Amino acid sequence: MGRLRSIVFAGLLAAAPRLAVADAPKAPKSVTHEYSPYEKESIRIALAQTGREIEPSPEGKTIEGWDVVALDVF
């Protein structure tokens, strides 16, 4: 029984690097969509009020802060 355990343990050790590679995280899948006309107008107003621009390539960047803009309700 001890020899069998040693063989199984050695097999698991040999397979461990392959298992780690197989479980590597995949690149995120983009789920972007088109904004509605109301959303586009709200974004335009908020950007104008804060003097900000939309970041063209935000992937991987750190969020430094939030700007809160109160919009009129319908």
N, CA and C atoms as an extended XYZ file, in Angstrom:
222
Properties=species:S:1:pos:R:3:atomname:S:1:resname:S:1:resid:I:1 pbc="F F F"
N         0.813       -1.190        0.000 N   MET     1
C         0.000        0.000        0.000 CA  MET     1
C         0.864        1.264        0.000 C   MET     1
N         1.998        1.243        0.709 N   GLY     2
C         2.888        2.393        0.763 CA  GLY     2
C         3.472        2.723       -0.595 C   GLY     2
N         3.799        1.688       -1.364 N   ARG     3
C         4.367        1.905       -2.701 CA  ARG     3
C         3.321        2.530       -3.625 C   ARG     3
N         2.089        2.070       -3.520 N   LEU     4
C         1.016        2.625       -4.344 CA  LEU     4
C         0.802        4.108       -4.024 C   LEU     4
N         0.825        4.456       -2.748 N   ARG     5
C         0.699        5.865       -2.349 CA  ARG     5
C         1.823        6.705       -2.945 C   ARG     5
N         3.044        6.162       -2.911 N   SER     6
C         4.192        6.891       -3.463 CA  SER     6
C         4.019        7.131       -4.952 C   SER     6
N         3.520        6.125       -5.654 N   ILE     7
C         3.324        6.252       -7.106 CA  ILE     7
C         2.236        7.287       -7.397 C   ILE     7
N         1.133        7.222       -6.655 N   VAL     8
C         0.047        8.179       -6.859 CA  VAL     8
C         0.522        9.593       -6.532 C   VAL     8
N         1.254        9.741       -5.442 N   PHE     9
C         1.770       11.050       -5.054 CA  PHE     9
C         2.710       11.599       -6.123 C   PHE     9
N         3.593       10.758       -6.648 N   ALA    10
C         4.523       11.192       -7.699 CA  ALA    10
C         3.753       11.606       -8.952 C   ALA    10
N         2.705       10.880       -9.275 N   GLY    11
C         1.881       11.225      -10.437 CA  GLY    11
C         1.185       12.566      -10.261 C   GLY    11
N         0.679       12.812       -9.055 N   LEU    12
C         0.033       14.094       -8.785 CA  LEU    12
C         1.023       15.250       -8.862 C   LEU    12
N         2.227       15.033       -8.344 N   LEU    13
C         3.251       16.076       -8.426 CA  LEU    13
C         3.625       16.372       -9.875 C   LEU    13
N         3.707       15.330      -10.681 N   ALA    14
C         4.062       15.519      -12.089 CA  ALA    14
C         2.947       16.245      -12.839 C   ALA    14
N         1.693       16.002      -12.456 N   ALA    15
C         0.561       16.612      -13.153 CA  ALA    15
C         0.257       18.022      -12.662 C   ALA    15
N         0.739       18.394      -11.492 N   ALA    16
C         0.401       19.689      -10.897 CA  ALA    16
C         0.719       20.878      -11.805 C   ALA    16
N         1.898       20.955      -12.418 N   PRO    17
C         2.165       22.104      -13.293 CA  PRO    17
C         1.200       22.171      -14.475 C   PRO    17
N         0.826       21.014      -15.005 N   ARG    18
C        -0.116       21.008      -16.127 CA  ARG    18
C        -1.491       21.471      -15.673 C   ARG    18
N        -1.900       21.073      -14.484 N   LEU    19
C        -3.192       21.506      -13.970 CA  LEU    19
C        -3.204       23.013      -13.755 C   LEU    19
N        -2.104       23.553      -13.270 N   ALA    20
C        -2.024       24.991      -13.033 CA  ALA    20
C        -2.116       25.762      -14.345 C   ALA    20
N        -1.489       25.261      -15.390 N   VAL    21
C        -1.542       25.917      -16.692 CA  VAL    21
C        -2.942       25.819      -17.277 C   VAL    21
N        -3.582       24.675      -17.104 N   ALA    22
C        -4.917       24.488      -17.652 CA  ALA    22
C        -5.929       25.413      -16.986 C   ALA    22
N        -5.703       25.779      -15.740 N   ASP    23
C        -6.636       26.618      -15.004 CA  ASP    23
C        -6.296       28.104      -15.087 C   ASP    23
N        -5.357       28.481      -15.939 N   ALA    24
C        -4.971       29.888      -16.052 CA  ALA    24
C        -6.188       30.715      -16.468 C   ALA    24
N        -6.353       31.909      -15.915 N   PRO    25
C        -7.525       32.722      -16.257 CA  PRO    25
C        -7.506       33.131      -17.720 C   PRO    25
N        -8.672       33.173      -18.297 N   LYS    26
C        -8.805       33.568      -19.697 CA  LYS    26
C        -9.009       35.080      -19.774 C   LYS    26
N        -8.706       35.624      -20.916 N   ALA    27
C        -8.907       37.062      -21.122 CA  ALA    27
C       -10.391       37.379      -20.974 C   ALA    27
N       -10.735       38.527      -20.399 N   PRO    28
C       -12.150       38.863      -20.227 CA  PRO    28
C       -12.861       39.016      -21.565 C   PRO    28
N       -14.104       38.604      -21.581 N   LYS    29
C       -14.907       38.702      -22.794 CA  LYS    29
C       -15.678       40.018      -22.756 C   LYS    29
N       -15.604       40.768      -23.807 N   SER    30
C       -16.292       42.050      -23.863 CA  SER    30
C       -17.799       41.836      -23.970 C   SER    30
N       -18.531       42.571      -23.176 N   VAL    31
C       -19.987       42.486      -23.224 CA  VAL    31
C       -20.578       43.878      -23.478 C   VAL    31
N       -19.863       44.652      -24.257 N   THR    32
C       -20.332       46.005      -24.533 CA  THR    32
C       -21.600       45.958      -25.372 C   THR    32
N       -22.375       46.989      -25.246 N   HIS    33
C       -23.613       47.097      -25.999 CA  HIS    33
C       -23.812       48.554      -26.390 C   HIS    33
N       -24.778       48.774      -27.213 N   GLU    34
C       -25.083       50.131      -27.650 CA  GLU    34
C       -25.991       50.788      -26.609 C   GLU    34
N       -25.698       52.023      -26.246 N   TYR    35
C       -26.528       52.750      -25.297 CA  TYR    35
C       -27.775       53.299      -25.991 C   TYR    35
N       -28.842       53.439      -25.239 N   SER    36
C       -30.081       54.020      -25.771 CA  SER    36
C       -29.864       55.519      -25.988 C   SER    36
N       -30.723       56.152      -26.776 N   PRO    37
C       -30.588       57.605      -26.961 CA  PRO    37
C       -30.642       58.371      -25.631 C   PRO    37
N       -31.496       57.946      -24.701 N   TYR    38
C       -31.587       58.602      -23.387 CA  TYR    38
C       -30.270       58.463      -22.629 C   TYR    38
N       -29.682       57.265      -22.648 N   GLU    39
C       -28.407       57.044      -21.957 CA  GLU    39
C       -27.296       57.887      -22.580 C   GLU    39
N       -27.261       57.942      -23.903 N   LYS    40
C       -26.240       58.740      -24.592 CA  LYS    40
C       -26.353       60.217      -24.212 C   LYS    40
N       -27.582       60.726      -24.168 N   GLU    41
C       -27.791       62.127      -23.803 CA  GLU    41
C       -27.395       62.371      -22.348 C   GLU    41
N       -27.727       61.439      -21.463 N   SER    42
C       -27.358       61.569      -20.047 CA  SER    42
C       -25.845       61.577      -19.882 C   SER    42
N       -25.158       60.721      -20.611 N   ILE    43
C       -23.694       60.670      -20.555 CA  ILE    43
C       -23.106       61.980      -21.074 C   ILE    43
N       -23.667       62.480      -22.180 N   ARG    44
C       -23.178       63.737      -22.759 CA  ARG    44
C       -23.328       64.888      -21.762 C   ARG    44
N       -24.479       64.958      -21.106 N   ILE    45
C       -24.730       66.023      -20.123 CA  ILE    45
C       -23.756       65.907      -18.950 C   ILE    45
N       -23.593       64.702      -18.433 N   ALA    46
C       -22.700       64.495      -17.283 CA  ALA    46
C       -21.257       64.845      -17.634 C   ALA    46
N       -20.819       64.462      -18.817 N   LEU    47
C       -19.451       64.786      -19.231 CA  LEU    47
C       -19.272       66.298      -19.371 C   LEU    47
N       -20.278       66.970      -19.917 N   ALA    48
C       -20.197       68.424      -20.079 CA  ALA    48
C       -20.144       69.124      -18.719 C   ALA    48
N       -20.935       68.644      -17.760 N   GLN    49
C       -20.970       69.270      -16.435 CA  GLN    49
C       -19.676       69.056      -15.654 C   GLN    49
N       -19.015       67.934      -15.874 N   THR    50
C       -17.800       67.625      -15.109 CA  THR    50
C       -16.522       67.975      -15.857 C   THR    50
N       -16.634       68.293      -17.144 N   GLY    51
C       -15.439       68.587      -17.928 CA  GLY    51
C       -14.595       67.350      -18.193 C   GLY    51
N       -15.222       66.207      -18.187 N   ARG    52
C       -14.509       64.939      -18.404 CA  ARG    52
C       -14.704       64.442      -19.823 C   ARG    52
N       -13.903       63.425      -20.175 N   GLU    53
C       -14.018       62.750      -21.467 CA  GLU    53
C       -14.118       61.253      -21.218 C   GLU    53
N       -14.705       60.539      -22.163 N   ILE    54
C       -14.766       59.080      -22.060 CA  ILE    54
C       -13.379       58.526      -22.353 C   ILE    54
N       -12.905       57.631      -21.505 N   GLU    55
C       -11.600       56.988      -21.692 CA  GLU    55
C       -11.729       55.994      -22.848 C   GLU    55
N       -10.947       56.174      -23.924 N   PRO    56
C       -11.083       55.291      -25.086 CA  PRO    56
C       -10.623       53.851      -24.838 C   PRO    56
N        -9.691       53.641      -23.933 N   SER    57
C        -9.221       52.271      -23.653 CA  SER    57
C        -9.043       52.093      -22.141 C   SER    57
N       -10.130       51.854      -21.417 N   PRO    58
C       -10.074       51.789      -19.957 CA  PRO    58
C        -9.582       50.457      -19.399 C   PRO    58
N        -9.491       49.427      -20.217 N   GLU    59
C        -9.138       48.081      -19.745 CA  GLU    59
C        -7.841       48.078      -18.945 C   GLU    59
N        -7.908       47.575      -17.716 N   GLY    60
C        -6.731       47.421      -16.874 CA  GLY    60
C        -6.335       48.666      -16.085 C   GLY    60
N        -7.037       49.770      -16.280 N   LYS    61
C        -6.691       51.003      -15.570 CA  LYS    61
C        -7.403       51.061      -14.222 C   LYS    61
N        -6.809       51.793      -13.287 N   THR    62
C        -7.368       51.938      -11.949 CA  THR    62
C        -8.361       53.095      -11.916 C   THR    62
N        -9.498       52.873      -11.259 N   ILE    63
C       -10.476       53.945      -11.087 CA  ILE    63
C        -9.978       54.843       -9.962 C   ILE    63
N        -9.781       56.108      -10.263 N   GLU    64
C        -9.245       57.047       -9.277 CA  GLU    64
C       -10.339       57.758       -8.499 C   GLU    64
N       -11.541       57.800       -9.023 N   GLY    65
C       -12.616       58.491       -8.326 CA  GLY    65
C       -13.917       58.397       -9.093 C   GLY    65
N       -14.975       58.899       -8.463 N   TRP    66
C       -16.305       58.909       -9.062 CA  TRP    66
C       -16.813       60.346       -9.086 C   TRP    66
N       -17.457       60.709      -10.167 N   ASP    67
C       -18.151       61.991      -10.239 CA  ASP    67
C       -19.649       61.684      -10.230 C   ASP    67
N       -20.381       62.311       -9.327 N   VAL    68
C       -21.826       62.109       -9.245 CA  VAL    68
C       -22.513       63.340       -9.804 C   VAL    68
N       -23.406       63.126      -10.758 N   VAL    69
C       -24.127       64.221      -11.394 CA  VAL    69
C       -25.621       63.940      -11.252 C   VAL    69
N       -26.351       64.872      -10.668 N   ALA    70
C       -27.806       64.735      -10.542 CA  ALA    70
C       -28.452       65.176      -11.847 C   ALA    70
N       -29.252       64.304      -12.421 N   LEU    71
C       -29.951       64.616      -13.668 CA  LEU    71
C       -31.431       64.824      -13.379 C   LEU    71
N       -32.078       65.646      -14.203 N   ASP    72
C       -33.518       65.846      -14.063 CA  ASP    72
C       -34.245       64.547      -14.388 C   ASP    72
N       -35.304       64.289      -13.641 N   VAL    73
C       -36.138       63.117      -13.912 CA  VAL    73
C       -37.115       63.500      -14.999 C   VAL    73
N       -37.435       62.577      -15.848 N   PHE    74
C       -38.322       62.793      -16.999 CA  PHE    74
C       -39.228       63.959      -16.765 C   PHE    74
